[in-house]
């Protein structure tokens, strides 16, 4: 079957949540302490790990912590204004393999720029260069994958971020996550059937979300392009009215809303877009999960499933991609030294 390895890894996500939940809750408590001590927080990653950084920044914001998500390569080559600040500096780097060259370089450069700062690495490989170089490695080997598309590892990284965000607000989210895992496992086959029926026959996919849904839309967009070579777009819900609405027609699958319950303005924008689309897939309504971290993880699981099913509909085997490798280890970056800019 096309994408059999990827399917196995997607279906394993609820099992992984349960297996690592208590350990990640302990790490979340440690990270929460570091966040509260930090004067400046930077989140880095590449690809899906970058969108995990975007999601983490939103979750931290809700807990009262300002953090800047930036791709690893941009941090190295074009450091943000805060890169030269004094004080307690914290970097959190996400990388499934721990070998992606840009992210390894970002940790190295961070340590040079901030000798007293703290670098936390979240990865699946305890023996990776990233884990070895970070001050505090957080390793989730249960989320390691065989397939090139990152699904199970993304899910585990988001779980950690969701637990941290909840902890900042004084909430223990474990019961909510366990409920979601059990709910998905009980309804798994019917969920896959409904998702397969929802995506059938469309040439374009538009994904809309606000808040955490913005990161979900971009993660799903990345997976649709990577797995299925789909013509897909991920957007903030209200921003879609500012020109991109023009692309929607009867050949378009609208996936919305993603993330939280939409505001009144967002709901109006979604209804407007739905009038022109061929079909609207409401993932949160399909899942029927209560609000909370488990709901977000459930949406992530469903969106990864949609990408796999779209790949199969297009006759593509996403286990064997033509151009992409499991990680990019050969990128050579020119490091911008602080103080050299005019």
C-alpha positions in Angstrom: 0.0 0.0 0.0 1.3 3.5 -0.9 2.7 5.2 2.2 2.4 2.2 4.5 5.3 3.3 6.7 3.9 6.8 7.0 0.5 5.5 7.8 1.9 3.3 10.6 3.7 6.3 12.1 0.6 8.5 11.9 -1.6 5.9 13.6 1.0 5.4 16.3 0.6 9.0 17.5 -2.0 8.5 20.2 0.1 5.5 21.6 3.2 7.8 21.7 1.3 10.5 23.6 0.3 8.1 26.3 3.8 6.5 26.5 5.7 9.8 26.9 3.1 11.9 28.7 4.4 11.7 32.3 8.0 12.1 31.3 7.2 15.1 29.1 5.1 16.7 31.9 8.3 16.6 34.0 10.3 18.3 31.3 7.5 20.8 30.9 7.9 21.8 34.5 11.7 22.3 34.0 11.2 24.3 30.9 8.6 26.5 32.6 11.1 27.4 35.2 13.7 28.3 32.6 11.1 30.4 30.7 10.2 32.4 33.7 13.9 33.1 34.5 14.7 34.1 30.9 14.9 37.7 29.7 14.8 36.7 26.0 13.4 33.4 24.5 14.2 32.2 21.0 12.7 29.2 19.3 14.4 27.6 16.2 13.9 24.8 13.8 13.5 23.9 10.1 10.5 22.7 8.2 8.0 21.0 10.5 10.2 21.8 13.4 10.0 25.5 12.5 6.2 25.4 12.5 6.4 23.6 15.8 8.3 26.7 17.0 5.6 29.0 15.7 3.0 26.9 17.6 5.2 27.0 20.7 5.5 30.8 20.6 1.7 31.1 20.5 1.3 28.7 23.4 3.9 30.6 25.5 2.2 33.9 24.7 -1.0 32.6 26.2 1.0 31.8 29.3 2.5 35.3 29.5 5.9 34.6 28.0 7.0 36.4 24.8 9.1 34.2 22.5 10.4 34.7 19.0 10.2 31.8 16.5 12.7 31.9 13.7 14.1 29.4 11.2 17.5 28.1 12.2 19.1 29.4 9.1 17.7 32.9 9.5 19.0 33.1 13.1 22.5 32.2 12.0 22.6 34.5 8.9 20.3 37.3 9.9 20.1 37.4 13.7 17.0 39.2 15.2 17.4 42.5 17.1 17.3 40.7 20.4 20.3 38.5 19.5 22.7 41.0 21.1 20.9 41.5 24.4 22.4 40.8 27.7 20.6 39.0 30.5 19.3 35.5 30.8 19.0 34.1 27.2 17.2 30.9 26.4 17.2 29.0 23.1 14.9 26.0 22.4 15.8 24.1 19.2 13.6 21.5 17.7 15.0 18.8 15.4 13.8 15.2 14.8 17.3 13.9 13.8 19.4 16.3 15.7 21.6 16.4 12.7 20.1 19.2 10.5 23.0 21.5 9.7 21.1 24.8 10.1 19.8 23.9 13.6 23.2 22.5 14.8 24.7 25.7 13.6 22.1 27.8 15.3 22.9 26.2 18.7 26.6 26.7 18.1 26.1 30.4 17.2 23.8 30.9 20.1 26.4 29.6 22.5 29.0 32.0 20.9 26.7 35.0 21.1 25.5 34.2 24.7 28.2 32.3 26.6 26.0 32.4 29.8 22.8 31.5 28.0 21.0 28.1 28.0 20.3 26.0 24.9 17.6 23.3 25.1 17.4 20.8 22.3 14.2 18.7 21.7 15.1 15.7 19.5 14.5 12.0 19.0 18.1 10.9 18.9 20.1 10.9 22.1 23.4 10.4 20.2 22.9 13.3 17.8 25.2 16.3 17.6 22.4 18.6 18.7 21.7 16.6 21.9 25.4 16.5 22.7 25.9 20.2 22.2 22.8 21.5 24.0 23.0 22.4 27.7 19.7 20.5 28.3 18.7 17.8 25.8 15.2 16.6 25.8 15.1 13.3 24.0 11.9 11.5 22.8 13.2 8.3 21.2 9.6 6.8 21.1 8.8 9.4 18.4 11.7 8.5 16.1 10.6 7.7 12.5 11.5 5.7 9.5 9.6 7.7 6.9 10.9 11.0 5.5 7.7 13.0 6.3 7.7 14.0 10.0 4.5 13.1 11.6 5.0 11.1 14.8 7.9 13.3 15.9 6.0 16.5 15.1 3.1 15.2 17.3 5.5 14.6 20.2 7.1 18.0 19.9 3.7 19.7 19.9 2.7 17.6 22.9 5.7 19.0 24.9 4.9 22.5 23.8 1.2 22.1 24.8 2.2 20.8 28.2 4.5 23.7 28.7 1.8 26.2 27.7 -0.7 24.6 30.0 1.8 24.5 32.9 2.5 28.3 32.5 -1.3 28.8 33.1 -1.3 26.5 36.1 -3.0 23.6 34.3 -2.1 19.9 34.3 -3.2 18.9 30.8 -2.5 15.1 31.0 -6.1 14.0 31.5 -7.2 16.0 28.5 -4.5 14.4 26.4 -5.3 10.9 27.6 -9.0 11.5 26.7 -8.1 12.6 23.2 -5.8 9.6 22.7 -8.4 7.1 23.8 -11.1 8.9 21.8 -9.1 8.7 18.5 -8.2 5.1 19.0 -11.8 4.1 19.5 -13.0 6.0 16.4 -9.9 5.6 14.2 -11.3 3.6 11.3 -14.4 5.7 10.9 -12.3 8.9 11.2 -10.0 7.7 8.4 -13.1 6.9 6.2 -14.7 10.3 6.8 -11.4 12.1 6.0 -11.0 10.0 2.8 -14.5 10.9 1.7 -13.9 14.6 2.5 -10.9 15.1 0.3 -12.0 13.1 -2.8 -11.9 14.8 -6.1 -10.4 18.2 -5.3 -7.5 20.0 -7.1 -6.7 22.6 -4.5 -6.7 22.7 -0.7 -7.0 25.9 1.4 -6.4 25.7 5.2 -7.5 28.5 7.5 -6.8 29.0 11.2 -6.2 31.7 13.8 -4.0 31.5 16.9 -2.6 28.0 17.2 -4.6 27.2 14.0 -2.2 29.3 12.0 0.7 26.9 12.8 -1.6 23.9 12.2 -2.5 25.3 8.8 1.1 25.8 7.8 2.1 22.3 9.1 -0.7 20.7 7.1 0.2 22.8 4.1 3.8 21.6 4.3 2.7 18.0 4.6 0.3 18.3 1.6 3.1 19.6 -0.6 5.7 17.2 0.7 3.6 14.0 0.6 1.2 14.7 -2.3 2.7 17.6 -4.2 -0.7 19.2 -3.6 -1.7 22.7 -4.7 -2.3 23.9 -1.1 -2.4 27.1 0.9 -2.2 27.8 4.6 -3.4 31.1 5.9 -4.6 33.1 8.8 -8.4 33.1 8.6 -9.0 36.9 8.4 -6.0 37.5 6.1 -7.5 35.2 3.5 -10.0 38.0 2.6 -7.1 40.2 1.6 -6.7 38.8 -2.0 -6.3 35.0 -1.6 -10.1 34.5 -1.5 -9.9 34.9 -5.3 -8.4 31.4 -5.7 -11.3 29.5 -4.2 -13.7 27.7 -6.6 -15.7 24.5 -6.9 -12.4 22.5 -7.2 -11.2 23.8 -3.8 -11.4 21.8 -0.6 -11.6 24.3 2.3 -10.3 23.0 5.6 -11.5 25.4 8.3 -11.5 26.4 11.1 -8.2 25.0 12.5 -7.1 25.6 16.0 -9.4 27.3 18.5 -13.1 28.0 18.2 -13.2 30.8 15.6 -14.1 34.3 16.7 -17.3 35.9 15.2 -15.2 37.7 12.5 -13.3 34.5 11.7 -16.6 32.5 11.5 -18.0 35.0 9.0 -14.8 34.9 6.9 -15.0 31.1 6.8 -18.6 31.1 5.8 -17.8 33.5 3.0 -15.0 31.3 1.7 -17.2 28.2 2.0 -19.7 29.7 -0.4 -17.2 29.5 -3.2 -15.5 26.2 -2.3 -16.5 22.8 -3.5 -16.5 21.3 0.1 -15.7 22.4 3.6 -13.9 20.0 6.0 -14.4 21.0 9.6 -11.8 19.0 11.4 -12.6 20.0 15.0 -16.3 19.2 14.5 -15.4 15.9 12.9 -13.2 15.0 15.9 -15.7 16.1 18.5 -13.0 16.6 21.2 -13.3 19.0 24.1 -11.1 22.1 24.1 -7.5 21.7 25.3 -4.2 20.2 24.2 -5.8 16.9 23.2 -8.0 18.8 20.7 -4.9 20.4 19.1 -3.1 17.0 18.9 -6.2 15.4 17.4 -6.3 18.1 14.7 -2.7 17.5 14.0 -3.3 13.8 13.7 -6.2 14.3 11.3 -4.3 16.8 9.1 -1.4 14.4 8.8 -3.9 11.7 7.8 -5.4 14.1 5.2 -2.0 14.6 3.6 -1.3 10.9 3.4 -4.8 10.2 1.9 -4.2 13.0 -0.6 -0.9 11.4 -1.6 -2.6 8.1 -2.2 -5.3 9.8 -4.2 -2.6 11.3 -6.4 -0.9 7.9 -6.8 2.2 9.0 -4.8 4.1 6.9 -2.3 5.2 9.4 0.3 7.5 6.8 1.9 9.8 7.2 -1.1 10.2 10.9 -2.0 12.2 11.8 -5.1 14.0 14.9 -3.9 13.8 15.1 -0.1 16.0 13.3 2.4 15.3 12.5 6.0 17.3 15.5 7.1 19.5 18.2 5.5 23.0 17.9 6.8 25.0 19.6 4.0 23.8 23.2 4.1 26.7 25.6 4.6 25.8 28.9 6.3 27.7 32.2 6.5 27.5 33.3 10.1 26.7 37.0 10.7 28.8 38.3 13.5 27.1 40.7 15.9 28.4 44.2 15.5 29.4 43.7 11.9 26.1 45.1 10.5 26.0 48.8 9.7 
